[in-house]
Amino acid sequence: MFATIVLLTLGLTIYLAYRERIKYPHLSKQEIQNSLRSIARHVALEKWEEAEKELAPLLDKGLCGKETLLLHSQVLRGTKKLEQGLFLVMDASRLYPEELLFRQEEGIILLEMGHPIDALSAFKVCAPILRSEADLLFVAQAYFQGGYYEHCLEILFPLIPHTRNGKVLILAGELYYEQKNYSEAIRFYQKALEFADNLSRVLNRLGHAYLRSKQLDRAEKIFRMILEKDSSDVTATLGLGGCMQKQGQYQKALHIYQSGKAWEKNHPQILQQTGICATLSKKYYFASRYFAQAIEIQGPTPQLLAWYGYSLECEKKWSDAEQNYFQFIELFPGEPNGYRSLAWLYGVGLSTSLSLEQAFNYAQVSLKLVPDPVSWEIMGACEARKGNYARAHQILEFLLLSDSDRRSRTRRQQAMRKLRKNLPLGDPLVLRSLAA
């Protein structure tokens, strides 16, 4: 019986070994080198699936030398398995501390993971081997993402005159775009069109640079050109809608956001802009639902909560608006609009749950964060609700001295007349839009 078990075990072992040999036959040194060269070509061309497929037999046979480990980490990066790639390359760095290519790959992976400062630390270690344009571009990208624009430009400046790399020119355009130098951004985006692999991305950036520099006709032309080929392009949809919004054509913007295939993606930015246009078109019912949907998808932001609360106010859902603003100040205690909105609701007599003490506290926090005319006007409304009509009148009188807007002056003068009658201020005299 024992002999039978031994024979069966031996037979199974031989079978498995034979099957493995058929699947991955023995590789000579030359075959291994040929495989590594082929994988490296795939990596250079960013053909990640082919590289992964050719790499598998080497890994299964335990062939994990320096070159194999480096290619493996690059393939993991290319297939977006970033954490696996990072762990592998850090282990390889410990195993081969003299090999700086692993530190370079570590920096590239960290950059893709959104950790530019850590990436820069890795790049500094391997600085002696960073000489090619592609190498320097990664370092420039890390400086750009980290907000070190001057250092980024120092690296790019010597490359720009001779480059035929679209990524270098796009990064230069991005750098100037972030610095609001849109004319220079436009120049580099236009030049990048000659060499870029992804034309739609460059065109989108060019269109948004035109939009920011108020060259709306040129921006609109570019965005329409992109959307004719792909109506699901979110960036171009936002750009074209933005052109309409800049011109106050909110109904047209609504149509753009909702008519293309991009609408089917439920993208939070499109939902937010649609909500803003619906609010400004007085379609408050739809606006509040678009904002709520955007919050559900991407989570709350100060701007989203401010617009959502304002749309609820426009629907006269005062309690819902108030609850939204309570969430606002809890999540973003350093932002003034949550406190300002709650104090406004109390000041105009629309609060459903605030006490006088709470309202004054919120008004004071708003003043501390942003001591502007809006915060002072809301404080005046709260003073009137407290019965301090003279104090409220003094605040408005002070604001009137520096008020050059005719409509605003008229409104404040009406509010002051009401205060002289010892009456609190209502909604029309403390603009709701100021709160949002």
Protein Blocks (a to p, Z undefined) as FASTA:
>chain_A
ZZmmmmmmmmmmmmmmmmmmmmmgcddfklmmmmmmmmmmmmmnopaklmmmmmmmmmmn
opacfklmmmmmmmmmmnopaklmmmmmmmmmmmmmmlmklmmmmmmmmmmnopaklmmm
mmmmmmmmmmbfklmmmmmmmmmmnopaklmmmmmmmmmmmpccfklmmmmmmmmmmnop
aklmmmmmmmmmmmpmblmlmmmmmmmmmmmnopaklmmmmmmmmmmmomkbmklmmmmm
mmmmmnopaklmmmmmmmmmklmnopaklmmmmmmmmmmnopaklmmmmmmmmmmmnopa
fklmmmmmmmmmmnopaklmmmmmmmmmmmmmmbmklmmmmmmmmmnopafkbcfklmmm
mmmmmmmmmccfklmmmmmmmmmmnopamlmmmmmmmmmmmmcbfklmmmmmmmmmmmmn
opacdfklmcfklmZZ
